[in-house]
Amino acid sequence: MFKGILPSKRLPPTEFTMLTSLGDISNGKENVPDPVSTVPAKPSKVTPHKDNVKHEKSKSMKALQDFLVEPVVTNQAFDRLLDDLQIPPTLRPKLANMDATVKAAMLKSSQVMTTNPPTAAAAPSTPRTVRKARSIESIASPHSPLSTMGSDSQPRRGGLWGSAFAGKSTTDLHAVDSSEKSHGRGASLDATQTLSRAHAPVIPVELVSSKSKEKALGKGMTPVKLCSMLASSSSTTLDVEVVKKLRLMLRNEAASWTEDFLCSGGYSALLTRLNEILEVEWREEQHDDQMLHELLRCFKALSTSSIGCFALRSSCPTPFVQLISLLYSDKKPGDVATRQLIVELLLILFDVYPASSLPSSGGRLRREAWESSESSSNVITLPMPHKNFFSLIRAILLTPAPPPTESPACPVSPHAFIESLHRPRIYKSYLQELCDVCRDYFWVFCHPNNTIWNLPEVDEGKVEKPKAPGGMTGGVEFEAMGYFTTHLKLINAISKSVYDLNLASEHEMSARRFHTDLFASGLERIILISRKASTAYYPALHLELSRYIQWASLAKFELPWTVSRLIGPPPLALCKMKPSKTSKGDSHSPHNSPTKKRAAPPPGFVSLPPPNKVEIKFE
């Protein structure tokens, strides 16, 4: 039955093909022919086998060399990418320790990786400057807009940006004269560009989503094109998506892109659009309020690069006075997030004018930026007539509030004897915004037993650590308390700035006078109300309150009794851990309750005899 499967006879051994010739077998093995034999060897398959082995060996050696060379090239290109994006020095070590594949992916997405590594004879790389993720100090920029505004290439649009460069001294141009303009701009990665659209179906315009419109809008957006669109359109007719795209570019692209935008007149166009939207009598909620919000985010995005900080300094205090005036008026934005952006822009001024680059005033000695030869161009001059930063921020906060819309034609002035009794409350317009928050969200302040935390007992790391979103995050109350906390951060930053001046208590710009004016303007009532907010959901608000009380105490300001009596420890979960103190001679367990030592009786004291013990036995 197996005759059809099995062969009829066994194959002779001569019909087998030898894969390895007998001559190639080393000595000491079986079936080795006589080495003197002169029989020519038949061609076999050994040659391709040897070639494959050699090819694999060379391939492995080449892969080993590439493995040794590729990380070096990748690291050098990655360093150039970090320089181009102006990554802060505090973030660089974390990025440098990433996997090589992640670095290569970042280089590929940014399209700034070069094939030729820098040689020893090449020009030195650009110094690592700061591009802030969360605002830090502004230091020298690696780009030079002056080179773009020479005789060869004049700015395409004059206006404020060009005049600001022309009218500044060499000390004001510290952010633009450090190196030549040699940075390549890393274009944003758009995954849709790699897809073929040859056979894509035709989709009607009405069905295109907003994300698709945004992607289509971002293609081919150069700094010059965005600047021309911003300058040629009115704020009421300009598309909000264009301003959103500009904000993303200013925030995410390298500093050279921002430099090209500013040299094309972009900052002047931003100021023009902002003034237009502020002059609108009745802003539309669907367009005008969104346009104002995105314009403010564009100004905030400028603070992430040193060249952007220079642009903010070039016309200071031009946008900030208009914004604080808007906050004081009855046309202020109804959206809390937009008002919070205005306060954050005021906080950005502390980074635009860092204390290390300003002239020293007062009695405290500190090392200035110009004392070292390497940073002689980091000196920043304040706008006239201000001699210190506190004078600048104080003048911005004291901007007169615009009259209400329904104000009478003839202003009413009090009588002379009433005017003589008037007590100046210079910060009343600013603190009125905080009073409005306490009034509009009164139901949040429902914990009357809360104390004002004593700062030395607070573990600030536990309070400021990031927390996972919960059920109380994202609501209108949470947003309002975040806005209120931002105001307290601004007050604390001003308190630190005026404390560093170290002026006499009688001086108008002294720290004690600042806190006196705040309490005279109504800060005491705001503190007493805001401390009733929940310590579980809004610990950052209580921390800022605690910090302000600390600054007021350092300024030797005497707190009112209504405030000082409420100062107490924070909740146990936010207290600093204190080591338990146990006496060295105690041998008992620390869990035992302590016993009070009886004092020795005075001399001549006659004590009563102890009562006699009577034992009762029951039989």
Secondary structure as GFF3:
##gff-version 3
##sequence-region A 1 619
A	DSSP	three_ten_helix	13	15	.	.	.	ID=ss1
A	DSSP	three_ten_helix	22	24	.	.	.	ID=ss2
A	DSSP	alpha_helix	46	85	.	.	.	ID=ss3
A	DSSP	alpha_helix	92	96	.	.	.	ID=ss4
A	DSSP	alpha_helix	100	110	.	.	.	ID=ss5
A	DSSP	alpha_helix	145	148	.	.	.	ID=ss6
A	DSSP	alpha_helix	159	167	.	.	.	ID=ss7
A	DSSP	three_ten_helix	191	194	.	.	.	ID=ss8
A	DSSP	three_ten_helix	205	207	.	.	.	ID=ss9
A	DSSP	alpha_helix	210	218	.	.	.	ID=ss10
A	DSSP	alpha_helix	223	232	.	.	.	ID=ss11
A	DSSP	alpha_helix	240	252	.	.	.	ID=ss12
A	DSSP	alpha_helix	255	263	.	.	.	ID=ss13
A	DSSP	alpha_helix	266	279	.	.	.	ID=ss14
A	DSSP	alpha_helix	288	302	.	.	.	ID=ss15
A	DSSP	alpha_helix	306	314	.	.	.	ID=ss16
A	DSSP	alpha_helix	318	328	.	.	.	ID=ss17
A	DSSP	alpha_helix	336	352	.	.	.	ID=ss18
A	DSSP	three_ten_helix	355	357	.	.	.	ID=ss19
A	DSSP	three_ten_helix	369	371	.	.	.	ID=ss20
A	DSSP	alpha_helix	389	397	.	.	.	ID=ss21
A	DSSP	alpha_helix	416	421	.	.	.	ID=ss22
A	DSSP	alpha_helix	428	440	.	.	.	ID=ss23
A	DSSP	three_ten_helix	442	444	.	.	.	ID=ss24
A	DSSP	beta_strand	452	453	.	.	.	ID=ss25
A	DSSP	three_ten_helix	455	457	.	.	.	ID=ss26
A	DSSP	alpha_helix	460	464	.	.	.	ID=ss27
A	DSSP	alpha_helix	476	501	.	.	.	ID=ss28
A	DSSP	alpha_helix	511	520	.	.	.	ID=ss29
A	DSSP	alpha_helix	523	530	.	.	.	ID=ss30
A	DSSP	alpha_helix	539	554	.	.	.	ID=ss31
A	DSSP	alpha_helix	561	564	.	.	.	ID=ss32
A	DSSP	beta_strand	567	568	.	.	.	ID=ss33
A	DSSP	three_ten_helix	572	574	.	.	.	ID=ss34
###
